[in-house]
Amino acid sequence: MGAKGSKVKKDPVPKGGTITALDRATLDLKNSRDRLSKYRKKLNLDAAKLASRAKALHAEGNTSYALKIMKLRKYKLQEADRVEEQLLTVLRMVDKISEKQNEQE
C-alpha cells in the first residue's frame, strides 16, 4: 500500500507571471463583450421566431393573440438595441485600454 500513494508532491510553479489590474480589466471587458453578443443573437433569434408565430396565428384568425406576440417581439427588438449600445460602449472601453497600454510601451 505504501509506495504508490506516499510520494511527496511538490508545489506547482505558477506559469506566466502575475496578472495586472489592467489585464484583469481587459479580460473582464472581453468576457462582457462575448456575453452581450451572445445575448443579442438570442434576442434577434427570439424576435424572428415570434414574428413567424404571429404570422401563423394571424393566418388562423387569432389576431388578438398575434398582436400580443408582436408587442413581445417589439420589446425583444428594443432590448436588442440596448444591448447593441452596451456592446459598443464595451468595445470602446477595450480600445481605450489597448491604446493606453500601447502608449506605455
C-alpha positions as CSV (number, residue, x, y, z in Angstrom):
1,M,0.0,0.0,0.0
2,G,2.8,2.4,0.8
3,A,4.9,3.1,-2.3
4,K,2.1,4.2,-4.7
5,G,0.5,6.9,-2.7
6,S,3.3,8.1,-0.4
7,K,5.2,10.4,-2.8
8,V,5.7,13.9,-1.6
9,K,4.0,16.3,-4.0
10,K,5.9,19.5,-4.9
11,D,4.0,22.8,-5.2
12,P,3.5,23.6,-8.8
13,V,5.4,26.6,-10.1
14,P,3.0,29.3,-11.4
15,K,3.4,29.8,-15.1
16,G,3.3,33.1,-16.9
17,G,3.7,35.6,-14.1
18,T,1.4,38.0,-12.4
19,I,-1.9,39.4,-13.7
20,T,-2.0,43.1,-13.5
21,A,-5.2,45.1,-12.9
22,L,-5.1,46.3,-16.5
23,D,-5.0,42.7,-17.7
24,R,-7.9,41.8,-15.4
25,A,-10.0,44.8,-16.6
26,T,-9.3,43.9,-20.3
27,L,-10.3,40.3,-19.7
28,D,-13.5,41.3,-17.9
29,L,-14.5,43.6,-20.7
30,K,-13.8,41.0,-23.3
31,N,-15.9,38.5,-21.3
32,S,-18.7,41.1,-21.1
33,R,-18.4,41.6,-24.9
34,D,-18.8,37.9,-25.5
35,R,-21.8,37.6,-23.2
36,L,-23.5,40.7,-24.7
37,S,-23.0,39.4,-28.3
38,K,-24.5,36.0,-27.4
39,Y,-27.5,37.7,-25.7
40,R,-28.0,40.0,-28.7
41,K,-28.0,36.9,-31.1
42,K,-30.5,35.2,-28.8
43,L,-32.8,38.2,-28.8
44,N,-32.7,38.5,-32.5
45,L,-33.5,34.8,-32.9
46,D,-36.4,35.0,-30.5
47,A,-37.8,38.0,-32.3
48,A,-37.7,36.1,-35.6
49,K,-39.5,33.2,-34.0
50,L,-42.1,35.4,-32.5
51,A,-42.7,37.1,-35.9
52,S,-43.3,33.8,-37.6
53,R,-45.5,32.6,-34.8
54,A,-47.6,35.8,-35.0
55,K,-48.0,35.4,-38.8
56,A,-49.2,31.8,-38.3
57,L,-51.7,33.0,-35.6
58,H,-52.9,35.8,-37.8
59,A,-53.5,33.3,-40.6
60,E,-55.5,31.2,-38.3
61,G,-57.7,34.2,-37.3
62,N,-56.4,34.7,-33.8
63,T,-55.4,38.3,-34.3
64,S,-55.6,39.4,-30.6
65,Y,-53.0,36.8,-29.6
66,A,-50.9,37.7,-32.6
67,L,-50.9,41.3,-31.6
68,K,-49.7,40.4,-28.1
69,I,-46.9,38.4,-29.6
70,M,-45.9,41.3,-31.8
71,K,-45.7,43.5,-28.8
72,L,-43.4,41.0,-27.2
73,R,-41.4,41.0,-30.4
74,K,-41.1,44.8,-30.3
75,Y,-39.9,44.6,-26.7
76,K,-37.2,42.0,-27.7
77,L,-36.0,44.2,-30.5
78,Q,-35.8,47.2,-28.2
79,E,-33.8,45.2,-25.8
80,A,-31.5,44.1,-28.6
81,D,-30.9,47.7,-29.5
82,R,-30.0,48.5,-25.9
83,V,-27.6,45.5,-25.8
84,E,-26.1,46.8,-29.1
85,E,-25.4,50.2,-27.4
86,Q,-23.8,48.5,-24.4
87,L,-21.7,46.3,-26.7
88,L,-20.4,49.4,-28.5
89,T,-19.6,51.0,-25.2
90,V,-17.6,47.9,-24.1
91,L,-15.8,47.8,-27.4
92,R,-14.8,51.5,-27.0
93,M,-13.5,50.8,-23.5
94,V,-11.4,47.8,-24.7
95,D,-10.0,50.0,-27.4
96,K,-9.1,52.8,-24.9
97,I,-7.4,50.3,-22.6
98,S,-5.3,48.8,-25.5
99,E,-4.4,52.3,-26.6
100,K,-3.2,53.3,-23.2
101,Q,-1.2,50.0,-23.0
102,N,0.4,50.7,-26.3
103,E,1.3,54.3,-25.1
104,Q,3.0,52.9,-22.0
105,E,5.2,50.5,-24.1
